[in-house]
Amino acid sequence: MKGYRLNPDKEYVSKIIEGIYRKEGHCPCKVTRDDSTRCPCDEFVNDGICKCKLYVKI
């Protein structure tokens, strides 16, 4: 998404990616698992809000 990048903290990003992997591709900070929670989740795509901070504004 334009205007965002991966969090520069590589250790943090690694932990979040592990969480995404454990949740079979779903955002680790979402409780439900449906099409809207696949990473990048709909909340990030539509509103630019990444609650797990995997993506941060440039």
Backbone bond lengths (Angstrom), bond angles and torsions (degrees), N, CA, C in turn:
res aa  C-N    CA-C-N  psi(-1)  N-CA   C-N-CA  omega(-1)  CA-C   N-CA-C  phi
1 M - - - 1.442 - - 1.533 107.78 -
2 K 1.287 116.15 134.91 1.458 121.37 -176.61 1.531 110.23 -65.67
3 G 1.334 115.32 135.71 1.454 120.69 178.84 1.521 113.50 93.15
4 Y 1.330 116.67 1.16 1.456 121.73 -179.99 1.522 109.62 -130.19
5 R 1.314 115.06 158.77 1.459 120.98 174.99 1.525 108.02 -147.17
6 L 1.318 116.14 170.40 1.452 119.45 174.92 1.522 109.01 -65.10
7 N 1.285 116.21 147.27 1.451 122.05 175.67 1.534 108.32 -54.96
8 P 1.317 118.98 133.98 1.467 120.32 -178.10 1.526 114.23 -71.46
9 D 1.326 118.24 -12.71 1.466 122.45 179.19 1.531 108.88 -78.98
10 K 1.325 116.11 97.30 1.471 121.49 -173.57 1.524 112.83 -61.90
11 E 1.321 118.01 -36.80 1.471 121.10 179.06 1.527 110.29 -65.71
12 Y 1.329 116.95 -43.02 1.460 121.89 178.14 1.526 110.45 -63.55
13 V 1.321 117.02 -46.61 1.464 121.83 179.51 1.523 110.10 -59.05
14 S 1.314 117.00 -41.23 1.463 121.05 178.73 1.526 111.33 -59.94
15 K 1.334 117.37 -42.08 1.472 121.28 178.68 1.524 111.33 -65.95
16 I 1.316 117.14 -41.33 1.463 120.44 179.35 1.527 110.00 -65.91
17 I 1.318 117.73 -42.30 1.463 120.97 179.02 1.524 110.54 -64.03
18 E 1.323 117.91 -36.98 1.472 120.64 174.54 1.528 110.27 -61.05
19 G 1.333 116.69 -41.40 1.467 121.05 177.66 1.515 111.76 -63.71
20 I 1.319 117.12 -40.22 1.470 121.40 177.65 1.527 109.32 -63.48
21 Y 1.295 116.62 -42.34 1.466 121.22 178.50 1.529 110.81 -62.14
22 R 1.351 116.83 -45.66 1.471 120.70 179.58 1.527 112.00 -62.93
23 K 1.331 115.97 -31.64 1.468 120.09 -179.85 1.527 111.79 -94.62
24 E 1.317 115.83 19.98 1.472 122.80 175.01 1.519 112.92 55.69
25 G 1.331 116.06 44.31 1.451 121.77 174.66 1.517 115.51 93.64
26 H 1.320 116.54 -1.08 1.468 120.12 -179.97 1.521 110.84 -93.50
27 C 1.313 115.64 152.93 1.453 122.45 179.74 1.530 109.67 -56.59
28 P 1.331 117.82 129.23 1.459 119.99 -177.79 1.528 114.41 -69.07
29 C 1.328 118.29 -17.07 1.465 118.99 -179.87 1.529 113.01 -96.01
30 K 1.307 117.18 4.71 1.461 121.01 176.77 1.526 109.76 -100.39
31 V 1.317 117.13 139.54 1.464 121.72 -179.89 1.523 110.47 -79.10
32 T 1.323 116.56 -43.55 1.465 120.26 -178.13 1.518 110.86 -82.82
33 R 1.307 115.05 158.71 1.467 121.29 175.71 1.521 107.96 -125.46
34 D 1.313 115.39 105.91 1.463 121.39 174.70 1.529 107.45 -149.86
35 D 1.305 116.29 -175.87 1.467 119.35 -176.95 1.528 112.99 -58.95
36 S 1.331 117.41 -28.96 1.468 120.03 -177.70 1.528 112.87 -76.38
37 T 1.348 117.93 -12.67 1.465 120.42 -178.42 1.523 113.24 -105.87
38 R 1.327 117.44 4.97 1.472 119.79 174.27 1.512 107.99 -66.66
39 C 1.318 116.13 136.13 1.461 120.95 -178.85 1.531 110.27 -76.51
40 P 1.313 119.12 130.63 1.450 127.16 -3.55 1.525 110.66 -73.32
41 C 1.313 115.99 133.41 1.464 121.67 -174.16 1.534 111.43 -69.64
42 D 1.328 115.01 162.72 1.470 120.42 -179.78 1.524 112.16 -59.93
43 E 1.329 117.07 -34.72 1.464 119.82 179.83 1.528 110.75 -60.82
44 F 1.312 116.83 -39.76 1.465 119.81 177.78 1.522 110.93 -72.46
45 V 1.312 117.50 -46.06 1.463 121.47 -177.61 1.528 110.93 -62.56
46 N 1.332 116.99 -43.20 1.465 120.46 -175.28 1.523 113.80 -85.01
47 D 1.344 116.95 -37.12 1.465 120.42 -171.73 1.523 114.48 -117.01
48 G 1.346 117.69 -6.79 1.457 120.75 -179.20 1.519 113.88 73.11
49 I 1.354 116.26 22.20 1.463 120.63 -178.95 1.524 109.18 -108.01
50 C 1.321 116.13 115.90 1.464 121.88 176.66 1.524 107.02 -114.11
51 K 1.329 116.11 97.11 1.461 120.70 -175.15 1.523 112.96 -66.66
52 C 1.312 117.81 -29.03 1.467 119.08 -179.63 1.527 111.66 -84.29
53 K 1.326 117.15 -4.32 1.476 123.74 177.30 1.523 113.89 64.53
54 L 1.335 116.60 25.96 1.451 119.77 172.93 1.538 109.25 -66.86
55 Y 1.334 114.42 -41.27 1.464 121.32 177.09 1.528 108.48 -107.84
56 V 1.319 115.88 135.17 1.466 121.69 178.71 1.526 109.02 -128.81
57 K 1.326 115.58 154.99 1.460 119.94 178.55 1.511 110.91 -67.20
58 I 1.317 114.92 147.25 1.471 120.56 177.71 1.519 107.93 -78.30
